[in-house]
Amino acid sequence: MPESLSRELLTLIDTCNEFVANVMNPAAEHPTDAARALIRAGAKDVGLFPMTQPTDFGGSASSALALCVARETLCSHNPSYLDAVFGPSPGVLANVKDPLYSSHLRPLLAGTIRGSFGFTEPDDAAHPTAGIIQGNELIINGQKSYVTGGADADFINTLVDIKGRGSSLVVINTATAGVALERRFTALDGSHHAAFKFTDVTVPTAHIIGEPGQGLPKAMRQIGDTRLLFAAQASGYMLWTINLLNTHLLGIDKSGKPRGSQNVVRLRYADLRIKAFAARSMLYRTARLADQGQNIVNEAMACKVFATEAVGEIVDTAIQLVGGGALVEDHPLAKLYQKVRTWRLAEGASDVLRLNIGRGILELGKGRI
Ligand SMILES: Cc1cc2nc3c(=O)[nH]c(=O)nc-3n(C[C@H](O)[C@H](O)[C@H](O)COP(=O)(O)OP(=O)(O)OC[C@H]3O[C@@H](n4cnc5c(N)ncnc54)[C@H](O)[C@@H]3O)c2cc1C
């Protein structure tokens, strides 16, 4: 597993394995900024950085399968600073024309400005983030509560309900008058986020991405691509955890026998392998469907739900089998436990995705088994 990979993809796996050993692990010894810079430079050298970037911008616009293979392989080493490996991708800005092309997309891909994504709103928001068009301007009021990287971002791709037009994605520069960074916070996995309030924020209507009213489907497509990569990442961490467990179970316990010789341990361990096998099978099948140009919205949701729940169970059970030592706070399993917990909410809560899968099949006739 996975079988039938092309020669190029097998080479990509080798590249990723060598990259972790020769670049990521040594870089992790340096302070954060230096580590990221070393990883970014190394990733450019070996062709990992441009995989997520379009060819017009010097990228290699890799296939969904290649991106999954690369992400899974890197994560199977539980590396630090994974986010420094791949270049910024266009996301919802793909296909924008001028002025957004020159003002935001080009500098984003060049790494000179940073973007973020504003979708989630606070539970107690008085109303959804809303906009009114007046001439060539759009006036926005509202709140976004969970913007990853928002405190360091130059702009937020924001979901706004525009009066008379519907949900739209709008580029809001964080330095615009009326944009207030209300709170910075760190999630359980160590990732950084921000909450924003918009009070009469005025942006040109040219900052509306694509057609007004098409924001929600556009945002959903973008989240869909990201969900498959989440599944690939989860799959890589499953491999890492199971490898760690293999070593542990082949070790000798106090009775002088291998720890994995007890049937009760083997049953638990086999369950984890079954889950990992299923998650990886779904992932590779779905990536191949995506590369055939098929709509994988439902399958990507299924992969994300299954893989993120499976990795949670795998890490949890691994801790149980390794014992109390795995709960010491700097133990890699203890850290991974915190990291994987966030994935069942990020990019869509598991139960909400389940409801969407049900609706896709029962109401819209979309999705396959
Ligand atoms: C690490 C991390 C990074 C994130 N990054 C971003 C980001 O960059 N941009 C962004 O906009 N958001 C981001 N989020 C927020 C994330 O998208 C939301 O947390 C997630 O969509 C759930 O929304 P919520 O927190 O408002 O919870 P809620 O929507 O209140 O959901 C909580 C629970 O309520 C139930 N529920 C909710 N809706 C329904 C429904 N329709 N039907 C039935 N049950 C329901 C489900 O059980 C769900 O688990 C991030 C979250 C995390 C953890």
PDBQT file of the ligand as one rigid body, heavy atoms in Angstrom, charges set to zero:
ROOT
HETATM    1  C1  LIG A 401      -6.996  24.491  13.960  1.00  0.00    +0.000 C 
HETATM    2  C2  LIG A 401      -8.202  25.214  13.395  1.00  0.00    +0.000 A 
HETATM    3  C3  LIG A 401      -8.029  26.069  12.321  1.00  0.00    +0.000 A 
HETATM    4  C4  LIG A 401      -9.122  26.774  11.804  1.00  0.00    +0.000 A 
HETATM    5  N1  LIG A 401      -8.917  27.677  10.784  1.00  0.00    +0.000 NA
HETATM    6  C5  LIG A 401      -9.948  28.415  10.326  1.00  0.00    +0.000 A 
HETATM    7  C6  LIG A 401      -9.747  29.432   9.323  1.00  0.00    +0.000 A 
HETATM    8  O1  LIG A 401      -8.619  29.675   8.863  1.00  0.00    +0.000 OA
HETATM    9  N2  LIG A 401     -10.804  30.135   8.904  1.00  0.00    +0.000 N 
HETATM   10  C7  LIG A 401     -12.061  29.927   9.394  1.00  0.00    +0.000 A 
HETATM   11  O2  LIG A 401     -12.974  30.610   8.958  1.00  0.00    +0.000 OA
HETATM   12  N3  LIG A 401     -12.287  28.993  10.357  1.00  0.00    +0.000 NA
HETATM   13  C8  LIG A 401     -11.259  28.245  10.831  1.00  0.00    +0.000 A 
HETATM   14  N4  LIG A 401     -11.470  27.313  11.834  1.00  0.00    +0.000 N 
HETATM   15  C9  LIG A 401     -12.788  27.153  12.409  1.00  0.00    +0.000 C 
HETATM   16  C10 LIG A 401     -13.482  25.878  11.971  1.00  0.00    +0.000 C 
HETATM   17  O3  LIG A 401     -13.792  25.943  10.583  1.00  0.00    +0.000 OA
HETATM   18  C11 LIG A 401     -14.706  25.729  12.854  1.00  0.00    +0.000 C 
HETATM   19  O4  LIG A 401     -14.270  25.526  14.193  1.00  0.00    +0.000 OA
HETATM   20  C12 LIG A 401     -15.602  24.585  12.421  1.00  0.00    +0.000 C 
HETATM   21  O5  LIG A 401     -16.124  24.816  11.133  1.00  0.00    +0.000 OA
HETATM   22  C13 LIG A 401     -16.748  24.419  13.406  1.00  0.00    +0.000 C 
HETATM   23  O6  LIG A 401     -17.449  25.624  13.550  1.00  0.00    +0.000 OA
HETATM   24  P1  LIG A 401     -17.657  26.267  14.993  1.00  0.00    +0.000 P 
HETATM   25  O7  LIG A 401     -16.386  26.275  15.734  1.00  0.00    +0.000 OA
HETATM   26  O8  LIG A 401     -18.391  27.550  14.793  1.00  0.00    +0.000 OA
HETATM   27  O9  LIG A 401     -18.587  25.248  15.746  1.00  0.00    +0.000 OA
HETATM   28  P2  LIG A 401     -20.114  24.962  15.469  1.00  0.00    +0.000 P 
HETATM   29  O10 LIG A 401     -20.501  25.272  14.056  1.00  0.00    +0.000 OA
HETATM   30  O11 LIG A 401     -20.896  25.607  16.544  1.00  0.00    +0.000 OA
HETATM   31  O12 LIG A 401     -20.134  23.392  15.613  1.00  0.00    +0.000 OA
HETATM   32  C14 LIG A 401     -19.958  22.758  16.864  1.00  0.00    +0.000 C 
HETATM   33  C15 LIG A 401     -20.742  21.462  16.836  1.00  0.00    +0.000 C 
HETATM   34  O13 LIG A 401     -22.111  21.731  16.706  1.00  0.00    +0.000 OA
HETATM   35  C16 LIG A 401     -22.724  20.744  15.896  1.00  0.00    +0.000 C 
HETATM   36  N5  LIG A 401     -23.285  21.394  14.696  1.00  0.00    +0.000 N 
HETATM   37  C17 LIG A 401     -22.920  22.583  14.159  1.00  0.00    +0.000 A 
HETATM   38  N6  LIG A 401     -23.646  22.869  13.056  1.00  0.00    +0.000 NA
HETATM   39  C18 LIG A 401     -24.501  21.861  12.910  1.00  0.00    +0.000 A 
HETATM   40  C19 LIG A 401     -25.523  21.580  11.934  1.00  0.00    +0.000 A 
HETATM   41  N7  LIG A 401     -25.764  22.390  10.898  1.00  0.00    +0.000 N 
HETATM   42  N8  LIG A 401     -26.205  20.446  12.091  1.00  0.00    +0.000 NA
HETATM   43  C20 LIG A 401     -25.942  19.600  13.131  1.00  0.00    +0.000 A 
HETATM   44  N9  LIG A 401     -24.987  19.803  14.055  1.00  0.00    +0.000 NA
HETATM   45  C21 LIG A 401     -24.277  20.918  13.938  1.00  0.00    +0.000 A 
HETATM   46  C22 LIG A 401     -21.654  19.736  15.505  1.00  0.00    +0.000 C 
HETATM   47  O14 LIG A 401     -21.646  18.667  16.420  1.00  0.00    +0.000 OA
HETATM   48  C23 LIG A 401     -20.368  20.559  15.668  1.00  0.00    +0.000 C 
HETATM   49  O15 LIG A 401     -19.256  19.721  15.927  1.00  0.00    +0.000 OA
HETATM   50  C24 LIG A 401     -10.404  26.572  12.359  1.00  0.00    +0.000 A 
HETATM   51  C25 LIG A 401     -10.573  25.683  13.418  1.00  0.00    +0.000 A 
HETATM   52  C26 LIG A 401      -9.501  25.001  13.945  1.00  0.00    +0.000 A 
HETATM   53  C27 LIG A 401      -9.713  24.057  15.095  1.00  0.00    +0.000 C 
ENDROOT
TORSDOF 0
